[in-house]
Amino acid sequence: MSFDLKVFGDKLARYRVQFAVSVSDVELETGIPKSTLTNYENGTLEPTGDHVLILADYFKCDFKFFISNEK
């Protein structure tokens, strides 16, 4: 099973909405540039392992679910 960028991006966007935070808020709290976060959400950039862990920690979710193709 390959990593699905679109599924990851959709999860990231849903978490952002659920936490009621903007891309700028996430950038400020995680140090991940806004342009990178936008590319992740659009499914046009594969996240680094470090970014996956940082985002999973920020959104308080299991990183394994975050990178799984499960919706």
N, CA, C and O atoms as a Tripos MOL2 file, in Angstrom:
@<TRIPOS>MOLECULE
protein
  284   283    71     0     0
PROTEIN
NO_CHARGES

@<TRIPOS>ATOM
      1 N           0.8500   -1.1760    0.0000 N.3       1 MET1
      2 CA          0.0000    0.0000    0.0000 C.3       1 MET1
      3 C           0.8970    1.2420    0.0000 C.2       1 MET1
      4 O           1.8030    1.3570    0.8250 O.2       1 MET1
      5 N           0.6500    2.1400   -0.8980 N.am      2 SER2
      6 CA          1.4590    3.3550   -0.9780 C.3       2 SER2
      7 C           0.8010    4.4890   -0.1880 C.2       2 SER2
      8 O          -0.3960    4.4720    0.0980 O.2       2 SER2
      9 N           1.6250    5.4600    0.1480 N.am      3 PHE3
     10 CA          1.1650    6.6210    0.8970 C.3       3 PHE3
     11 C           0.3170    7.5000   -0.0150 C.2       3 PHE3
     12 O           0.7570    7.8760   -1.1010 O.2       3 PHE3
     13 N          -0.8880    7.8280    0.4180 N.am      4 ASP4
     14 CA         -1.8120    8.6350   -0.3860 C.3       4 ASP4
     15 C          -1.7600   10.0800    0.0910 C.2       4 ASP4
     16 O          -2.2690   10.4140    1.1610 O.2       4 ASP4
     17 N          -1.1370   10.9300   -0.7170 N.am      5 LEU5
     18 CA         -0.9780   12.3450   -0.3530 C.3       5 LEU5
     19 C          -2.3160   13.0470   -0.1720 C.2       5 LEU5
     20 O          -2.4610   13.9010    0.7030 O.2       5 LEU5
     21 N          -3.2870   12.6910   -0.9940 N.am      6 LYS6
     22 CA         -4.6130   13.3250   -0.9330 C.3       6 LYS6
     23 C          -5.3060   13.0070    0.3960 C.2       6 LYS6
     24 O          -5.8890   13.8890    1.0250 O.2       6 LYS6
     25 N          -5.2370   11.7470    0.8130 N.am      7 VAL7
     26 CA         -5.8580   11.3440    2.0810 C.3       7 VAL7
     27 C          -5.1790   12.0710    3.2460 C.2       7 VAL7
     28 O          -5.8520   12.5640    4.1510 O.2       7 VAL7
     29 N          -3.8480   12.1340    3.2180 N.am      8 PHE8
     30 CA         -3.1180   12.8520    4.2650 C.3       8 PHE8
     31 C          -3.5370   14.3240    4.2940 C.2       8 PHE8
     32 O          -3.8020   14.8760    5.3620 O.2       8 PHE8
     33 N          -3.5950   14.9500    3.1290 N.am      9 GLY9
     34 CA         -3.9800   16.3560    3.0360 C.3       9 GLY9
     35 C          -5.3860   16.6020    3.5510 C.2       9 GLY9
     36 O          -5.6470   17.5900    4.2370 O.2       9 GLY9
     37 N          -6.2930   15.6890    3.2120 N.am     10 ASP10
     38 CA         -7.6780   15.8190    3.6910 C.3      10 ASP10
     39 C          -7.7460   15.7120    5.2150 C.2      10 ASP10
     40 O          -8.4710   16.4640    5.8650 O.2      10 ASP10
     41 N          -6.9820   14.7690    5.7780 N.am     11 LYS11
     42 CA         -6.9670   14.6230    7.2400 C.3      11 LYS11
     43 C          -6.4180   15.8820    7.8910 C.2      11 LYS11
     44 O          -6.9700   16.3720    8.8760 O.2      11 LYS11
     45 N          -5.3330   16.3990    7.3410 N.am     12 LEU12
     46 CA         -4.7260   17.6040    7.8950 C.3      12 LEU12
     47 C          -5.7140   18.7690    7.8710 C.2      12 LEU12
     48 O          -5.8410   19.5020    8.8520 O.2      12 LEU12
     49 N          -6.4050   18.9340    6.7600 N.am     13 ALA13
     50 CA         -7.3870   20.0220    6.6410 C.3      13 ALA13
     51 C          -8.5430   19.8230    7.6220 C.2      13 ALA13
     52 O          -9.0020   20.7790    8.2460 O.2      13 ALA13
     53 N          -9.0160   18.5730    7.7580 N.am     14 ARG14
     54 CA        -10.1170   18.2940    8.6920 C.3      14 ARG14
     55 C          -9.7100   18.5680   10.1360 C.2      14 ARG14
     56 O         -10.4780   19.1500   10.9030 O.2      14 ARG14
     57 N          -8.5060   18.1510   10.5040 N.am     15 TYR15
     58 CA         -8.0240   18.4240   11.8560 C.3      15 TYR15
     59 C          -7.9480   19.9210   12.1010 C.2      15 TYR15
     60 O          -8.3230   20.3970   13.1720 O.2      15 TYR15
     61 N          -7.4660   20.6640   11.1150 N.am     16 ARG16
     62 CA         -7.3660   22.1120   11.2640 C.3      16 ARG16
     63 C          -8.7300   22.7300   11.5170 C.2      16 ARG16
     64 O          -8.8770   23.5880   12.3870 O.2      16 ARG16
     65 N          -9.7250   22.2960   10.7600 N.am     17 VAL17
     66 CA        -11.0900   22.8030   10.9290 C.3      17 VAL17
     67 C         -11.6360   22.3860   12.3020 C.2      17 VAL17
     68 O         -12.2440   23.1880   13.0110 O.2      17 VAL17
     69 N         -11.4110   21.1390   12.6540 N.am     18 GLN18
     70 CA        -11.8980   20.6260   13.9410 C.3      18 GLN18
     71 C         -11.2790   21.3990   15.1150 C.2      18 GLN18
     72 O         -11.9570   21.6700   16.1070 O.2      18 GLN18
     73 N         -10.0160   21.7460   15.0030 N.am     19 PHE19
     74 CA         -9.3390   22.4930   16.0610 C.3      19 PHE19
     75 C          -9.5570   24.0000   15.9330 C.2      19 PHE19
     76 O          -9.1130   24.7730   16.7820 O.2      19 PHE19
     77 N         -10.2390   24.4080   14.8700 N.am     20 ALA20
     78 CA        -10.5470   25.8240   14.6140 C.3      20 ALA20
     79 C          -9.2810   26.6850   14.5960 C.2      20 ALA20
     80 O          -9.2070   27.7300   15.2430 O.2      20 ALA20
     81 N          -8.2870   26.2110   13.8330 N.am     21 VAL21
     82 CA         -7.0410   26.9630   13.6970 C.3      21 VAL21
     83 C          -6.7620   27.2170   12.2160 C.2      21 VAL21
     84 O          -7.1620   26.4390   11.3490 O.2      21 VAL21
     85 N          -6.0780   28.3080   11.9510 N.am     22 SER22
     86 CA         -5.7180   28.6510   10.5760 C.3      22 SER22
     87 C          -4.3650   28.0270   10.2280 C.2      22 SER22
     88 O          -3.6570   27.5240   11.1000 O.2      22 SER22
     89 N          -4.0250   28.0690    8.9580 N.am     23 VAL23
     90 CA         -2.7100   27.5980    8.5260 C.3      23 VAL23
     91 C          -1.6250   28.4260    9.2300 C.2      23 VAL23
     92 O          -0.5900   27.8940    9.6320 O.2      23 VAL23
     93 N          -1.8720   29.7090    9.3680 N.am     24 SER24
     94 CA         -0.9130   30.5840   10.0580 C.3      24 SER24
     95 C          -0.7320   30.1730   11.5210 C.2      24 SER24
     96 O           0.3800   30.2130   12.0470 O.2      24 SER24
     97 N          -1.8270   29.7790   12.1750 N.am     25 ASP25
     98 CA         -1.7440   29.3120   13.5640 C.3      25 ASP25
     99 C          -0.8690   28.0600   13.6550 C.2      25 ASP25
    100 O          -0.0150   27.9490   14.5340 O.2      25 ASP25
    101 N          -1.0930   27.1280   12.7380 N.am     26 VAL26
    102 CA         -0.3190   25.8820   12.7380 C.3      26 VAL26
    103 C           1.1530   26.1880   12.4750 C.2      26 VAL26
    104 O           2.0340   25.6030   13.1050 O.2      26 VAL26
    105 N           1.4150   27.1000   11.5500 N.am     27 GLU27
    106 CA          2.7960   27.4990   11.2560 C.3      27 GLU27
    107 C           3.4640   28.0600   12.5200 C.2      27 GLU27
    108 O           4.5900   27.6910   12.8520 O.2      27 GLU27
    109 N           2.7730   28.9320   13.2000 N.am     28 LEU28
    110 CA          3.3100   29.5670   14.3980 C.3      28 LEU28
    111 C           3.6160   28.5420   15.4920 C.2      28 LEU28
    112 O           4.6490   28.6280   16.1560 O.2      28 LEU28
    113 N           2.7240   27.5840   15.6740 N.am     29 GLU29
    114 CA          2.8680   26.5990   16.7540 C.3      29 GLU29
    115 C           3.8310   25.4590   16.4240 C.2      29 GLU29
    116 O           4.4370   24.8840   17.3280 O.2      29 GLU29
    117 N           3.9760   25.1260   15.1390 N.am     30 THR30
    118 CA          4.7980   23.9650   14.7690 C.3      30 THR30
    119 C           6.1250   24.3350   14.1150 C.2      30 THR30
    120 O           7.0580   23.5310   14.1040 O.2      30 THR30
    121 N           6.2150   25.5490   13.5700 N.am     31 GLY31
    122 CA          7.4180   25.9400   12.8470 C.3      31 GLY31
    123 C           7.4530   25.4420   11.4140 C.2      31 GLY31
    124 O           8.4370   25.6510   10.7040 O.2      31 GLY31
    125 N           6.3740   24.7780   10.9820 N.am     32 ILE32
    126 CA          6.2950   24.2970    9.5970 C.3      32 ILE32
    127 C           5.7650   25.4520    8.7420 C.2      32 ILE32
    128 O           4.6960   25.9920    9.0270 O.2      32 ILE32
    129 N           6.5020   25.8300    7.7000 N.am     33 PRO33
    130 CA          6.0860   26.9740    6.8850 C.3      33 PRO33
    131 C           4.6740   26.8190    6.3040 C.2      33 PRO33
    132 O           4.2370   25.7240    5.9480 O.2      33 PRO33
    133 N           3.9890   27.9470    6.2250 N.am     34 LYS34
    134 CA          2.6150   27.9790    5.7150 C.3      34 LYS34
    135 C           2.5370   27.3780    4.3120 C.2      34 LYS34
    136 O           1.6010   26.6390    4.0070 O.2      34 LYS34
    137 N           3.5070   27.6870    3.4640 N.am     35 SER35
    138 CA          3.4890   27.1570    2.0890 C.3      35 SER35
    139 C           3.5980   25.6360    2.0870 C.2      35 SER35
    140 O           2.9760   24.9660    1.2630 O.2      35 SER35
    141 N           4.3770   25.1020    2.9960 N.am     36 THR36
    142 CA          4.5120   23.6460    3.1030 C.3      36 THR36
    143 C           3.2060   23.0290    3.5680 C.2      36 THR36
    144 O           2.7610   22.0250    3.0120 O.2      36 THR36
    145 N           2.5890   23.6190    4.5800 N.am     37 LEU37
    146 CA          1.3070   23.1150    5.0860 C.3      37 LEU37
    147 C           0.2390   23.1470    3.9960 C.2      37 LEU37
    148 O          -0.5470   22.2100    3.8620 O.2      37 LEU37
    149 N           0.2160   24.2180    3.2290 N.am     38 THR38
    150 CA         -0.7560   24.3470    2.1360 C.3      38 THR38
    151 C          -0.5150   23.2550    1.0900 C.2      38 THR38
    152 O          -1.4630   22.6520    0.5880 O.2      38 THR38
    153 N           0.7380   23.0080    0.7680 N.am     39 ASN39
    154 CA          1.0500   21.9480   -0.1940 C.3      39 ASN39
    155 C           0.6570   20.5730    0.3400 C.2      39 ASN39
    156 O           0.1890   19.7230   -0.4170 O.2      39 ASN39
    157 N           0.8440   20.3540    1.6400 N.am     40 TYR40
    158 CA          0.3970   19.0940    2.2420 C.3      40 TYR40
    159 C          -1.1130   18.9490    2.0940 C.2      40 TYR40
    160 O          -1.6040   17.9020    1.6720 O.2      40 TYR40
    161 N          -1.8480   20.0040    2.4430 N.am     41 GLU41
    162 CA         -3.3090   19.9430    2.3680 C.3      41 GLU41
    163 C          -3.8010   19.7480    0.9330 C.2      41 GLU41
    164 O          -4.8230   19.1000    0.7080 O.2      41 GLU41
    165 N          -3.0830   20.3020   -0.0240 N.am     42 ASN42
    166 CA         -3.4590   20.1540   -1.4350 C.3      42 ASN42
    167 C          -3.0310   18.8140   -2.0160 C.2      42 ASN42
    168 O          -3.3890   18.4840   -3.1470 O.2      42 ASN42
    169 N          -2.2700   18.0420   -1.2520 N.am     43 GLY43
    170 CA         -1.8200   16.7390   -1.7210 C.3      43 GLY43
    171 C          -0.7270   16.8260   -2.7770 C.2      43 GLY43
    172 O          -0.5780   15.9150   -3.5920 O.2      43 GLY43
    173 N           0.0420   17.9190   -2.7680 N.am     44 THR44
    174 CA          1.0820   18.0920   -3.7860 C.3      44 THR44
    175 C           2.4910   17.9180   -3.2380 C.2      44 THR44
    176 O           3.4620   18.0380   -3.9850 O.2      44 THR44
    177 N           2.6170   17.6370   -1.9360 N.am     45 LEU45
    178 CA          3.9300   17.4770   -1.3250 C.3      45 LEU45
    179 C           3.8590   16.3770   -0.2850 C.2      45 LEU45
    180 O           2.9530   16.3570    0.5480 O.2      45 LEU45
    181 N           4.8200   15.4590   -0.3350 N.am     46 GLU46
    182 CA          4.8720   14.3900    0.6560 C.3      46 GLU46
    183 C           5.5300   14.9240    1.9260 C.2      46 GLU46
    184 O           6.5950   15.5380    1.8610 O.2      46 GLU46
    185 N           4.9060   14.6970    3.0720 N.am     47 PRO47
    186 CA          5.4690   15.2240    4.3190 C.3      47 PRO47
    187 C           6.7180   14.4590    4.7430 C.2      47 PRO47
    188 O           6.8670   13.2720    4.4520 O.2      47 PRO47
    189 N           7.6000   15.1560    5.4290 N.am     48 THR48
    190 CA          8.7560   14.4910    6.0210 C.3      48 THR48
    191 C           8.2840   13.7300    7.2560 C.2      48 THR48
    192 O           7.2200   14.0140    7.8060 O.2      48 THR48
    193 N           9.0780   12.7770    7.6770 N.am     49 GLY49
    194 CA          8.7470   12.0270    8.8850 C.3      49 GLY49
    195 C           8.6480   12.9350   10.1000 C.2      49 GLY49
    196 O           7.7660   12.7670   10.9420 O.2      49 GLY49
    197 N           9.5600   13.8970   10.1870 N.am     50 ASP50
    198 CA          9.5290   14.8390   11.3050 C.3      50 ASP50
    199 C           8.2420   15.6540   11.3050 C.2      50 ASP50
    200 O           7.6330   15.8630   12.3540 O.2      50 ASP50
    201 N           7.8310   16.1120   10.1300 N.am     51 HIS51
    202 CA          6.6030   16.9160   10.0480 C.3      51 HIS51
    203 C           5.3830   16.0910   10.4290 C.2      51 HIS51
    204 O           4.4730   16.5990   11.0840 O.2      51 HIS51
    205 N           5.3530   14.8280   10.0280 N.am     52 VAL52
    206 CA          4.2330   13.9630   10.4050 C.3      52 VAL52
    207 C           4.1500   13.8700   11.9250 C.2      52 VAL52
    208 O           3.0680   13.9970   12.4990 O.2      52 VAL52
    209 N           5.2760   13.6510   12.5680 N.am     53 LEU53
    210 CA          5.2860   13.5280   14.0320 C.3      53 LEU53
    211 C           4.9030   14.8430   14.7030 C.2      53 LEU53
    212 O           4.1500   14.8430   15.6760 O.2      53 LEU53
    213 N           5.4080   15.9500   14.2010 N.am     54 ILE54
    214 CA          5.0840   17.2610   14.7680 C.3      54 ILE54
    215 C           3.5900   17.5430   14.6350 C.2      54 ILE54
    216 O           2.9520   17.9950   15.5860 O.2      54 ILE54
    217 N           3.0320   17.2750   13.4530 N.am     55 LEU55
    218 CA          1.6090   17.5390   13.2200 C.3      55 LEU55
    219 C           0.7230   16.6000   14.0360 C.2      55 LEU55
    220 O          -0.2980   17.0230   14.5770 O.2      55 LEU55
    221 N           1.1100   15.3300   14.1250 N.am     56 ALA56
    222 CA          0.3330   14.3790   14.9230 C.3      56 ALA56
    223 C           0.3200   14.8100   16.3930 C.2      56 ALA56
    224 O          -0.7110   14.7300   17.0610 O.2      56 ALA56
    225 N           1.4680   15.2650   16.8850 N.am     57 ASP57
    226 CA          1.5410   15.7470   18.2610 C.3      57 ASP57
    227 C           0.6870   16.9970   18.4410 C.2      57 ASP57
    228 O          -0.0500   17.1140   19.4210 O.2      57 ASP57
    229 N           0.7830   17.9160   17.5120 N.am     58 TYR58
    230 CA          0.0170   19.1660   17.5940 C.3      58 TYR58
    231 C          -1.4920   18.9030   17.6040 C.2      58 TYR58
    232 O          -2.2360   19.5190   18.3660 O.2      58 TYR58
    233 N          -1.9300   17.9710   16.7400 N.am     59 PHE59
    234 CA         -3.3620   17.6680   16.6480 C.3      59 PHE59
    235 C          -3.7870   16.5230   17.5620 C.2      59 PHE59
    236 O          -4.9250   16.0560   17.5010 O.2      59 PHE59
    237 N          -2.8600   16.0760   18.4090 N.am     60 LYS60
    238 CA         -3.1540   15.0560   19.4140 C.3      60 LYS60
    239 C          -3.7800   13.7930   18.8060 C.2      60 LYS60
    240 O          -4.8130   13.3050   19.2630 O.2      60 LYS60
    241 N          -3.1230   13.2900   17.7720 N.am     61 CYS61
    242 CA         -3.6040   12.0580   17.1420 C.3      61 CYS61
    243 C          -2.4430   11.0950   16.9690 C.2      61 CYS61
    244 O          -1.2780   11.4860   17.0520 O.2      61 CYS61
    245 N          -2.7660    9.8520   16.7310 N.am     62 ASP62
    246 CA         -1.7640    8.8110   16.5100 C.3      62 ASP62
    247 C          -1.1450    9.0200   15.1310 C.2      62 ASP62
    248 O          -1.8610    9.0800   14.1310 O.2      62 ASP62
    249 N           0.1710    9.1310   15.0740 N.am     63 PHE63
    250 CA          0.8170    9.3700   13.7850 C.3      63 PHE63
    251 C           0.5570    8.2350   12.8010 C.2      63 PHE63
    252 O           0.5540    8.4590   11.5910 O.2      63 PHE63
    253 N           0.3370    7.0170   13.3050 N.am     64 LYS64
    254 CA          0.0730    5.8840   12.4070 C.3      64 LYS64
    255 C          -1.2480    6.0850   11.6590 C.2      64 LYS64
    256 O          -1.3400    5.7840   10.4680 O.2      64 LYS64
    257 N          -2.2590    6.5880   12.3500 N.am     65 PHE65
    258 CA         -3.5230    6.8850   11.6730 C.3      65 PHE65
    259 C          -3.3340    8.0530   10.7170 C.2      65 PHE65
    260 O          -3.8820    8.0570    9.6150 O.2      65 PHE65
    261 N          -2.5610    9.0350   11.1400 N.am     66 PHE66
    262 CA         -2.3420   10.2360   10.3380 C.3      66 PHE66
    263 C          -1.7530    9.8880    8.9650 C.2      66 PHE66
    264 O          -2.1070   10.5050    7.9600 O.2      66 PHE66
    265 N          -0.8490    8.8940    8.9270 N.am     67 ILE67
    266 CA         -0.2200    8.5390    7.6550 C.3      67 ILE67
    267 C          -0.8700    7.3410    6.9670 C.2      67 ILE67
    268 O          -0.4870    6.9810    5.8540 O.2      67 ILE67
    269 N          -1.8460    6.7270    7.6210 N.am     68 SER68
    270 CA         -2.5290    5.6000    6.9850 C.3      68 SER68
    271 C          -3.4630    6.1130    5.8930 C.2      68 SER68
    272 O          -3.8180    7.2910    5.8680 O.2      68 SER68
    273 N          -3.8500    5.2280    5.0050 N.am     69 ASN69
    274 CA         -4.8040    5.5930    3.9500 C.3      69 ASN69
    275 C          -6.2420    5.4690    4.4210 C.2      69 ASN69
    276 O          -7.1780    5.6510    3.6430 O.2      69 ASN69
    277 N          -6.4130    5.1540    5.7150 N.am     70 GLU70
    278 CA         -7.7480    5.0690    6.3170 C.3      70 GLU70
    279 C          -8.3290    6.4880    6.4360 C.2      70 GLU70
    280 O          -7.6550    7.4210    6.8720 O.2      70 GLU70
    281 N          -9.5880    6.6140    6.0390 N.am     71 LYS71
    282 CA        -10.2130    7.9490    6.0610 C.3      71 LYS71
    283 C         -10.9470    8.2260    7.3310 C.2      71 LYS71
    284 O         -11.5190    9.3040    7.4900 O.2      71 LYS71
@<TRIPOS>BOND
     1     1     2 1
     2     2     3 1
     3     3     4 2
     4     3     5 am
     5     5     6 1
     6     6     7 1
     7     7     8 2
     8     7     9 am
     9     9    10 1
    10    10    11 1
    11    11    12 2
    12    11    13 am
    13    13    14 1
    14    14    15 1
    15    15    16 2
    16    15    17 am
    17    17    18 1
    18    18    19 1
    19    19    20 2
    20    19    21 am
    21    21    22 1
    22    22    23 1
    23    23    24 2
    24    23    25 am
    25    25    26 1
    26    26    27 1
    27    27    28 2
    28    27    29 am
    29    29    30 1
    30    30    31 1
    31    31    32 2
    32    31    33 am
    33    33    34 1
    34    34    35 1
    35    35    36 2
    36    35    37 am
    37    37    38 1
    38    38    39 1
    39    39    40 2
    40    39    41 am
    41    41    42 1
    42    42    43 1
    43    43    44 2
    44    43    45 am
    45    45    46 1
    46    46    47 1
    47    47    48 2
    48    47    49 am
    49    49    50 1
    50    50    51 1
    51    51    52 2
    52    51    53 am
    53    53    54 1
    54    54    55 1
    55    55    56 2
    56    55    57 am
    57    57    58 1
    58    58    59 1
    59    59    60 2
    60    59    61 am
    61    61    62 1
    62    62    63 1
    63    63    64 2
    64    63    65 am
    65    65    66 1
    66    66    67 1
    67    67    68 2
    68    67    69 am
    69    69    70 1
    70    70    71 1
    71    71    72 2
    72    71    73 am
    73    73    74 1
    74    74    75 1
    75    75    76 2
    76    75    77 am
    77    77    78 1
    78    78    79 1
    79    79    80 2
    80    79    81 am
    81    81    82 1
    82    82    83 1
    83    83    84 2
    84    83    85 am
    85    85    86 1
    86    86    87 1
    87    87    88 2
    88    87    89 am
    89    89    90 1
    90    90    91 1
    91    91    92 2
    92    91    93 am
    93    93    94 1
    94    94    95 1
    95    95    96 2
    96    95    97 am
    97    97    98 1
    98    98    99 1
    99    99   100 2
   100    99   101 am
   101   101   102 1
   102   102   103 1
   103   103   104 2
   104   103   105 am
   105   105   106 1
   106   106   107 1
   107   107   108 2
   108   107   109 am
   109   109   110 1
   110   110   111 1
   111   111   112 2
   112   111   113 am
   113   113   114 1
   114   114   115 1
   115   115   116 2
   116   115   117 am
   117   117   118 1
   118   118   119 1
   119   119   120 2
   120   119   121 am
   121   121   122 1
   122   122   123 1
   123   123   124 2
   124   123   125 am
   125   125   126 1
   126   126   127 1
   127   127   128 2
   128   127   129 am
   129   129   130 1
   130   130   131 1
   131   131   132 2
   132   131   133 am
   133   133   134 1
   134   134   135 1
   135   135   136 2
   136   135   137 am
   137   137   138 1
   138   138   139 1
   139   139   140 2
   140   139   141 am
   141   141   142 1
   142   142   143 1
   143   143   144 2
   144   143   145 am
   145   145   146 1
   146   146   147 1
   147   147   148 2
   148   147   149 am
   149   149   150 1
   150   150   151 1
   151   151   152 2
   152   151   153 am
   153   153   154 1
   154   154   155 1
   155   155   156 2
   156   155   157 am
   157   157   158 1
   158   158   159 1
   159   159   160 2
   160   159   161 am
   161   161   162 1
   162   162   163 1
   163   163   164 2
   164   163   165 am
   165   165   166 1
   166   166   167 1
   167   167   168 2
   168   167   169 am
   169   169   170 1
   170   170   171 1
   171   171   172 2
   172   171   173 am
   173   173   174 1
   174   174   175 1
   175   175   176 2
   176   175   177 am
   177   177   178 1
   178   178   179 1
   179   179   180 2
   180   179   181 am
   181   181   182 1
   182   182   183 1
   183   183   184 2
   184   183   185 am
   185   185   186 1
   186   186   187 1
   187   187   188 2
   188   187   189 am
   189   189   190 1
   190   190   191 1
   191   191   192 2
   192   191   193 am
   193   193   194 1
   194   194   195 1
   195   195   196 2
   196   195   197 am
   197   197   198 1
   198   198   199 1
   199   199   200 2
   200   199   201 am
   201   201   202 1
   202   202   203 1
   203   203   204 2
   204   203   205 am
   205   205   206 1
   206   206   207 1
   207   207   208 2
   208   207   209 am
   209   209   210 1
   210   210   211 1
   211   211   212 2
   212   211   213 am
   213   213   214 1
   214   214   215 1
   215   215   216 2
   216   215   217 am
   217   217   218 1
   218   218   219 1
   219   219   220 2
   220   219   221 am
   221   221   222 1
   222   222   223 1
   223   223   224 2
   224   223   225 am
   225   225   226 1
   226   226   227 1
   227   227   228 2
   228   227   229 am
   229   229   230 1
   230   230   231 1
   231   231   232 2
   232   231   233 am
   233   233   234 1
   234   234   235 1
   235   235   236 2
   236   235   237 am
   237   237   238 1
   238   238   239 1
   239   239   240 2
   240   239   241 am
   241   241   242 1
   242   242   243 1
   243   243   244 2
   244   243   245 am
   245   245   246 1
   246   246   247 1
   247   247   248 2
   248   247   249 am
   249   249   250 1
   250   250   251 1
   251   251   252 2
   252   251   253 am
   253   253   254 1
   254   254   255 1
   255   255   256 2
   256   255   257 am
   257   257   258 1
   258   258   259 1
   259   259   260 2
   260   259   261 am
   261   261   262 1
   262   262   263 1
   263   263   264 2
   264   263   265 am
   265   265   266 1
   266   266   267 1
   267   267   268 2
   268   267   269 am
   269   269   270 1
   270   270   271 1
   271   271   272 2
   272   271   273 am
   273   273   274 1
   274   274   275 1
   275   275   276 2
   276   275   277 am
   277   277   278 1
   278   278   279 1
   279   279   280 2
   280   279   281 am
   281   281   282 1
   282   282   283 1
   283   283   284 2
@<TRIPOS>SUBSTRUCTURE
     1 MET1         2 RESIDUE 1 A MET
     2 SER2         6 RESIDUE 1 A SER
     3 PHE3        10 RESIDUE 1 A PHE
     4 ASP4        14 RESIDUE 1 A ASP
     5 LEU5        18 RESIDUE 1 A LEU
     6 LYS6        22 RESIDUE 1 A LYS
     7 VAL7        26 RESIDUE 1 A VAL
     8 PHE8        30 RESIDUE 1 A PHE
     9 GLY9        34 RESIDUE 1 A GLY
    10 ASP10       38 RESIDUE 1 A ASP
    11 LYS11       42 RESIDUE 1 A LYS
    12 LEU12       46 RESIDUE 1 A LEU
    13 ALA13       50 RESIDUE 1 A ALA
    14 ARG14       54 RESIDUE 1 A ARG
    15 TYR15       58 RESIDUE 1 A TYR
    16 ARG16       62 RESIDUE 1 A ARG
    17 VAL17       66 RESIDUE 1 A VAL
    18 GLN18       70 RESIDUE 1 A GLN
    19 PHE19       74 RESIDUE 1 A PHE
    20 ALA20       78 RESIDUE 1 A ALA
    21 VAL21       82 RESIDUE 1 A VAL
    22 SER22       86 RESIDUE 1 A SER
    23 VAL23       90 RESIDUE 1 A VAL
    24 SER24       94 RESIDUE 1 A SER
    25 ASP25       98 RESIDUE 1 A ASP
    26 VAL26      102 RESIDUE 1 A VAL
    27 GLU27      106 RESIDUE 1 A GLU
    28 LEU28      110 RESIDUE 1 A LEU
    29 GLU29      114 RESIDUE 1 A GLU
    30 THR30      118 RESIDUE 1 A THR
    31 GLY31      122 RESIDUE 1 A GLY
    32 ILE32      126 RESIDUE 1 A ILE
    33 PRO33      130 RESIDUE 1 A PRO
    34 LYS34      134 RESIDUE 1 A LYS
    35 SER35      138 RESIDUE 1 A SER
    36 THR36      142 RESIDUE 1 A THR
    37 LEU37      146 RESIDUE 1 A LEU
    38 THR38      150 RESIDUE 1 A THR
    39 ASN39      154 RESIDUE 1 A ASN
    40 TYR40      158 RESIDUE 1 A TYR
    41 GLU41      162 RESIDUE 1 A GLU
    42 ASN42      166 RESIDUE 1 A ASN
    43 GLY43      170 RESIDUE 1 A GLY
    44 THR44      174 RESIDUE 1 A THR
    45 LEU45      178 RESIDUE 1 A LEU
    46 GLU46      182 RESIDUE 1 A GLU
    47 PRO47      186 RESIDUE 1 A PRO
    48 THR48      190 RESIDUE 1 A THR
    49 GLY49      194 RESIDUE 1 A GLY
    50 ASP50      198 RESIDUE 1 A ASP
    51 HIS51      202 RESIDUE 1 A HIS
    52 VAL52      206 RESIDUE 1 A VAL
    53 LEU53      210 RESIDUE 1 A LEU
    54 ILE54      214 RESIDUE 1 A ILE
    55 LEU55      218 RESIDUE 1 A LEU
    56 ALA56      222 RESIDUE 1 A ALA
    57 ASP57      226 RESIDUE 1 A ASP
    58 TYR58      230 RESIDUE 1 A TYR
    59 PHE59      234 RESIDUE 1 A PHE
    60 LYS60      238 RESIDUE 1 A LYS
    61 CYS61      242 RESIDUE 1 A CYS
    62 ASP62      246 RESIDUE 1 A ASP
    63 PHE63      250 RESIDUE 1 A PHE
    64 LYS64      254 RESIDUE 1 A LYS
    65 PHE65      258 RESIDUE 1 A PHE
    66 PHE66      262 RESIDUE 1 A PHE
    67 ILE67      266 RESIDUE 1 A ILE
    68 SER68      270 RESIDUE 1 A SER
    69 ASN69      274 RESIDUE 1 A ASN
    70 GLU70      278 RESIDUE 1 A GLU
    71 LYS71      282 RESIDUE 1 A LYS
